[in-house]
Amino acid sequence: MTASTPVSRSKKLTTPEQHVLPSLHVAGRTALVTGAGSGLGRCIALALAEAGADVAMTELSNRIENAQAVAASIRSMGRKAFTVKLDVTSVKSIQRAVARVLEQFSRIDILVNNAGINIPKQALEVTEEDWDRVLDVNLKGVFFCAQAVGREMVRRRSGKIINIASQNGVVGYHDRAAYCSSKAGVVNLTRVLALEWAPHQINVNAVAPTFVLTPLTEKMFANPAFSREIHRRIPLGRLAKPEDVAGAVVFLASPAADLITGHTLLVDGGWTAI
Ligand SMILES: NC(=O)c1ccc[n+]([C@@H]2O[C@H](COP(=O)([O-])OP(=O)(O)OC[C@H]3O[C@@H](n4cnc5c(N)ncnc54)[C@H](O)[C@@H]3O)[C@@H](O)[C@H]2O)c1
């Protein structure tokens, strides 16, 4: 029997040393994380570095020191890190920041659109200014960051974009008319970009966390009644930790998720399963 007979081929396919587990590592890739100086963005940047990526991080100019502290931790892990000032509500600021990252890293393999805000108010109290601010940061910012980085990814025919949405983009929650609308927009924007850029081998997905204790939610959780209600409504009985969200982001950025696009991965402890 020769080495090319069907029997020897099937033996080869079942050899125990064959590797079938796709990589969850992103070694040699470069990532850009917006709003990386605190909360989820900080943890996502550190997790991507731990998974092997060099990481560029953005922050508002008055908080850039926070991103610089994260960059120092990433450098101590042996990865490259770079910080740049960015206000995602300004398209000019986005273009400048992306150009500076490309000067440093020459390409962006992974974009995490994390920067976001919330102005919790009852619907009857929401002002035009509140509405515009939340939509500008959470939805317009995500779109124009994706567009600026997407141009470079389309040229290279490769890239992963991960938008941080929220479970509140999939279900409603009181006092969050603008926030829920912005995050629902992010969920559907994710589908549109996934479809438009699939021919260029770019994956666009979203991660939608339940409540996480971060500077964004600290004040809310200082209210014991709010805290009790949220814990009661999460079937797994606890808030998300930043690490829970970072794990989902690293998965979507990794080769293990190469065929996933247009998807919103809920990290919600079962909230939306009810
Ligand atoms: N904490 C939660 O419970 C929760 C739940 C679901 C989704 N999220 C989402 O996760 C993301 C991160 O939130 P977080 O909880 O870490 O909050 P956070 O306030 O700790 O972090 C938000 C970051 O965005 C930055 N930012 C704010 N406005 C900006 C702007 N105009 N331009 C650039 N950067 C800006 C802030 O400086 C900050 O670093 C947000 O998109 C948020 O909506 C949070």
Ligand as a Chemical Component Dictionary entry (heavy atoms), coordinates in Angstrom:
data_LIG
# 
_chem_comp.id                   LIG 
_chem_comp.type                 NON-POLYMER 
_chem_comp.pdbx_formal_charge   0 
_chem_comp.three_letter_code    LIG 
# 
loop_
_chem_comp_atom.comp_id 
_chem_comp_atom.atom_id 
_chem_comp_atom.alt_atom_id 
_chem_comp_atom.type_symbol 
_chem_comp_atom.charge 
_chem_comp_atom.model_Cartn_x 
_chem_comp_atom.model_Cartn_y 
_chem_comp_atom.model_Cartn_z 
_chem_comp_atom.pdbx_ordinal 
LIG N1  N1  N 0  -20.380 49.554 33.526 1  
LIG C1  C1  C 0  -21.453 48.940 33.042 2  
LIG O1  O1  O 0  -22.344 48.496 33.795 3  
LIG C2  C2  C 0  -21.629 48.740 31.550 4  
LIG C3  C3  C 0  -22.570 47.820 31.107 5  
LIG C4  C4  C 0  -22.745 47.639 29.744 6  
LIG C5  C5  C 0  -21.985 48.350 28.853 7  
LIG N2  N2  N 1  -21.061 49.251 29.321 8  
LIG C6  C6  C 0  -20.294 49.992 28.322 9  
LIG O2  O2  O 0  -18.924 49.734 28.498 10 
LIG C7  C7  C 0  -18.151 50.828 28.018 11 
LIG C8  C8  C 0  -17.150 51.232 29.086 12 
LIG O3  O3  O 0  -17.852 51.685 30.225 13 
LIG P1  P1  P 0  -17.256 51.653 31.705 14 
LIG O4  O4  O 0  -18.304 51.061 32.568 15 
LIG O5  O5  O -1 -15.898 51.074 31.702 16 
LIG O6  O6  O 0  -17.239 53.218 32.029 17 
LIG P2  P2  P 0  -16.034 54.217 32.396 18 
LIG O7  O7  O 0  -16.709 55.529 32.669 19 
LIG O8  O8  O 0  -15.160 53.618 33.434 20 
LIG O9  O9  O 0  -15.222 54.266 31.042 21 
LIG C9  C9  C 0  -15.654 54.973 29.917 22 
LIG C10 C10 C 0  -14.426 55.536 29.231 23 
LIG O10 O10 O 0  -14.849 56.282 28.092 24 
LIG C11 C11 C 0  -14.127 57.496 28.075 25 
LIG N3  N3  N 0  -14.912 58.530 27.382 26 
LIG C12 C12 C 0  -16.039 59.152 27.795 27 
LIG N4  N4  N 0  -16.422 60.082 26.904 28 
LIG C13 C13 C 0  -15.528 60.034 25.890 29 
LIG C14 C14 C 0  -15.365 60.746 24.670 30 
LIG N5  N5  N 0  -16.218 61.738 24.320 31 
LIG N6  N6  N 0  -14.326 60.434 23.874 32 
LIG C15 C15 C 0  -13.448 59.473 24.213 33 
LIG N7  N7  N 0  -13.527 58.762 25.349 34 
LIG C16 C16 C 0  -14.554 59.048 26.185 35 
LIG C17 C17 C 0  -13.937 57.865 29.546 36 
LIG O11 O11 O 0  -12.870 58.794 29.705 37 
LIG C18 C18 C 0  -13.655 56.508 30.138 38 
LIG O12 O12 O 0  -12.303 56.160 30.093 39 
LIG C19 C19 C 0  -19.162 51.935 27.668 40 
LIG O13 O13 O 0  -19.404 51.913 26.279 41 
LIG C20 C20 C 0  -20.405 51.500 28.427 42 
LIG O14 O14 O 0  -21.585 51.995 27.877 43 
LIG C21 C21 C 0  -20.845 49.451 30.642 44 
# 
loop_
_chem_comp_bond.comp_id 
_chem_comp_bond.atom_id_1 
_chem_comp_bond.atom_id_2 
_chem_comp_bond.value_order 
_chem_comp_bond.pdbx_ordinal 
LIG N1  C1  SING 1  
LIG C1  O1  DOUB 2  
LIG C1  C2  SING 3  
LIG C2  C3  SING 4  
LIG C2  C21 DOUB 5  
LIG C3  C4  DOUB 6  
LIG C4  C5  SING 7  
LIG C5  N2  DOUB 8  
LIG N2  C6  SING 9  
LIG N2  C21 SING 10 
LIG C6  O2  SING 11 
LIG C6  C20 SING 12 
LIG O2  C7  SING 13 
LIG C7  C8  SING 14 
LIG C7  C19 SING 15 
LIG C8  O3  SING 16 
LIG O3  P1  SING 17 
LIG P1  O4  DOUB 18 
LIG P1  O5  SING 19 
LIG P1  O6  SING 20 
LIG O6  P2  SING 21 
LIG P2  O7  DOUB 22 
LIG P2  O8  SING 23 
LIG P2  O9  SING 24 
LIG O9  C9  SING 25 
LIG C9  C10 SING 26 
LIG C10 O10 SING 27 
LIG C10 C18 SING 28 
LIG O10 C11 SING 29 
LIG C11 N3  SING 30 
LIG C11 C17 SING 31 
LIG N3  C12 SING 32 
LIG N3  C16 SING 33 
LIG C12 N4  DOUB 34 
LIG N4  C13 SING 35 
LIG C13 C14 SING 36 
LIG C13 C16 DOUB 37 
LIG C14 N5  SING 38 
LIG C14 N6  DOUB 39 
LIG N6  C15 SING 40 
LIG C15 N7  DOUB 41 
LIG N7  C16 SING 42 
LIG C17 O11 SING 43 
LIG C17 C18 SING 44 
LIG C18 O12 SING 45 
LIG C19 O13 SING 46 
LIG C19 C20 SING 47 
LIG C20 O14 SING 48 
# 
